[in-house]
Amino acid sequence: MKLPNINIVFTTQAASAITRSEKGIVALIVRDTAENGGHILTNSTQIPKGLGIENKDYIERAFIGYVNPPRKVIIYVLPANAEDLSEALQYFETQMFDYLAGPSDITISECTSIVNWIKAQRSLGFIQKAVLPDTAADSEGIINFTADSIKNGEKEFTTAEYCSRIAGLIAGTPMTISCTYATLPELSEIDRLTIEEMDTAIGSGEFILLHDGEKVKVGRGVNSLQTTTQEKGEAFKKIKIVEAVDMIRSDIKKTAQDNYIGKYANSYDNKCLLVAAIKGYFTGLENDGILERDTSVVEIDMEAQEIYLQSIGKDTSTMTEQEIKTASTGDKVFLSAKITIMDAIEDIDLNIAI
């Protein structure tokens, strides 16, 4: 006997969810000689005063955000001589957040540790993602930030030192738009790539910055995913799409655990109530412009239900479709859903006749 299983399978066209959740929490790891341990901040004035100036600046950059600032920034301060990130990652296993950035002096091996940790967490159904410098992880959960020569006036930053800023920018992007072409008004200069170089980088899953002649801005809101499958198509390379998928996954998991599992008899009528609740949630997302209007479908998964009935010895060949639909399925609920996540306008073709 194990814990009740919520098996949520998400493909490009299928999802299950119930209540809308907020986004916008950044997690940061820093190393310092003071203020060791976890701290939850809702604005930059709460940054622990005992931290060094560089760590304070690193955290403050996360609060800049984009359209909105992050809702929270959770930091874990490791001792200055900490040999690895395991203590911080263990702490973050019990925290809810959207984007993680490591220390501003993060090493290659520490980047690898975060990649492995994020992949493990996501395999368990959690929604954590990370922004890492120069890390081609081939994962929708890792943003591979590769900008160089990042300058604010005379001050130049390394790629790692600006990961907190990128994590805050993405976390502060509303679900209805993407962070593509989001401006970073504090920056004066960036390593300027050719159009061909930028296209190659973005196509390789790199999150780059560009200078358009007037300002520095995000090239395109992509993650590091390169290997696509039938379950994870090209759409999963976009941060906006993965955000929506993760939000819906998180919503259904939390709501099912808190309000459904163990609290209702597994009758056909109660399954219909669950279907109606999920459909209502999708309708809300349609109204918010996150899902395409009038495309969401939720229903009992007849194929999966019939396979289950056969597995427990039922002869379904003599059953009608309605009998299969209303049959008792023990403690299991089989549903199927189809949604269309709205993308953002990112490519415009305009032919002008003169």
Secondary structure in CASP SS format (residue, H / E / C, confidence):
PFRMAT SS
TARGET T0000
AUTHOR 0000-0000-0000
METHOD secondary structure of the structure
MODEL  1
M C 1.00
K C 1.00
L C 1.00
P C 1.00
N C 1.00
I C 1.00
N C 1.00
I C 1.00
V C 1.00
F C 1.00
T E 1.00
T C 1.00
Q C 1.00
A E 1.00
A C 1.00
S C 1.00
A C 1.00
I C 1.00
T C 1.00
R C 1.00
S C 1.00
E C 1.00
K C 1.00
G C 1.00
I E 1.00
V E 1.00
A E 1.00
L E 1.00
I E 1.00
V E 1.00
R E 1.00
D E 1.00
T C 1.00
A C 1.00
E C 1.00
N C 1.00
G E 1.00
G E 1.00
H E 1.00
I E 1.00
L E 1.00
T C 1.00
N C 1.00
S H 1.00
T H 1.00
Q H 1.00
I C 1.00
P C 1.00
K C 1.00
G C 1.00
L C 1.00
G C 1.00
I H 1.00
E H 1.00
N H 1.00
K H 1.00
D H 1.00
Y H 1.00
I H 1.00
E H 1.00
R H 1.00
A H 1.00
F C 1.00
I C 1.00
G C 1.00
Y C 1.00
V C 1.00
N C 1.00
P C 1.00
P C 1.00
R C 1.00
K E 1.00
V E 1.00
I E 1.00
I E 1.00
Y E 1.00
V E 1.00
L E 1.00
P E 1.00
A C 1.00
N C 1.00
A C 1.00
E C 1.00
D C 1.00
L C 1.00
S H 1.00
E H 1.00
A H 1.00
L H 1.00
Q H 1.00
Y H 1.00
F H 1.00
E C 1.00
T C 1.00
Q C 1.00
M C 1.00
F C 1.00
D C 1.00
Y E 1.00
L E 1.00
A E 1.00
G C 1.00
P C 1.00
S C 1.00
D C 1.00
I C 1.00
T C 1.00
I H 1.00
S H 1.00
E H 1.00
C H 1.00
T H 1.00
S H 1.00
I H 1.00
V H 1.00
N H 1.00
W H 1.00
I H 1.00
K H 1.00
A H 1.00
Q H 1.00
R H 1.00
S H 1.00
L C 1.00
G C 1.00
F C 1.00
I C 1.00
Q C 1.00
K E 1.00
A E 1.00
V E 1.00
L E 1.00
P E 1.00
D C 1.00
T C 1.00
A C 1.00
A C 1.00
D C 1.00
S C 1.00
E C 1.00
G C 1.00
I E 1.00
I E 1.00
N E 1.00
F E 1.00
T C 1.00
A C 1.00
D C 1.00
S C 1.00
I E 1.00
K E 1.00
N E 1.00
G C 1.00
E C 1.00
K E 1.00
E E 1.00
F E 1.00
T C 1.00
T C 1.00
A H 1.00
E H 1.00
Y H 1.00
C H 1.00
S H 1.00
R H 1.00
I H 1.00
A H 1.00
G H 1.00
L H 1.00
I H 1.00
A H 1.00
G C 1.00
T C 1.00
P C 1.00
M C 1.00
T C 1.00
I C 1.00
S C 1.00
C C 1.00
T C 1.00
Y C 1.00
A C 1.00
T E 1.00
L C 1.00
P C 1.00
E C 1.00
L C 1.00
S C 1.00
E E 1.00
I C 1.00
D C 1.00
R C 1.00
L C 1.00
T C 1.00
I H 1.00
E H 1.00
E H 1.00
M H 1.00
D H 1.00
T H 1.00
A H 1.00
I H 1.00
G H 1.00
S C 1.00
G C 1.00
E E 1.00
F E 1.00
I C 1.00
L E 1.00
L E 1.00
H E 1.00
D C 1.00
G C 1.00
E C 1.00
K C 1.00
V E 1.00
K E 1.00
V E 1.00
G C 1.00
R C 1.00
G C 1.00
V E 1.00
N C 1.00
S C 1.00
L C 1.00
Q C 1.00
T C 1.00
T C 1.00
T C 1.00
Q C 1.00
E C 1.00
K C 1.00
G C 1.00
E H 1.00
A H 1.00
F H 1.00
K H 1.00
K E 1.00
I H 1.00
K H 1.00
I H 1.00
V H 1.00
E H 1.00
A H 1.00
V H 1.00
D H 1.00
M H 1.00
I H 1.00
R H 1.00
S H 1.00
D H 1.00
I H 1.00
K H 1.00
K H 1.00
T H 1.00
A H 1.00
Q H 1.00
D H 1.00
N H 1.00
Y H 1.00
I C 1.00
G C 1.00
K C 1.00
Y C 1.00
A C 1.00
N C 1.00
S C 1.00
Y H 1.00
D H 1.00
N H 1.00
K H 1.00
C H 1.00
L H 1.00
L H 1.00
V H 1.00
A H 1.00
A H 1.00
I H 1.00
K H 1.00
G H 1.00
Y H 1.00
F H 1.00
T H 1.00
G H 1.00
L H 1.00
E H 1.00
N H 1.00
D C 1.00
G C 1.00
I C 1.00
L E 1.00
E C 1.00
R C 1.00
D C 1.00
T C 1.00
S C 1.00
V E 1.00
V E 1.00
E E 1.00
I E 1.00
D C 1.00
M H 1.00
E H 1.00
A H 1.00
Q H 1.00
E H 1.00
I H 1.00
Y H 1.00
L H 1.00
Q H 1.00
S H 1.00
I C 1.00
G C 1.00
K C 1.00
D C 1.00
T H 1.00
S H 1.00
T H 1.00
M C 1.00
T C 1.00
E H 1.00
Q H 1.00
E H 1.00
I H 1.00
K H 1.00
T H 1.00
A C 1.00
S C 1.00
T C 1.00
G C 1.00
D C 1.00
K C 1.00
V C 1.00
F C 1.00
L E 1.00
S E 1.00
A E 1.00
K E 1.00
I C 1.00
T C 1.00
I E 1.00
M C 1.00
D C 1.00
A C 1.00
I C 1.00
E C 1.00
D C 1.00
I C 1.00
D C 1.00
L C 1.00
N C 1.00
I C 1.00
A C 1.00
I C 1.00
END
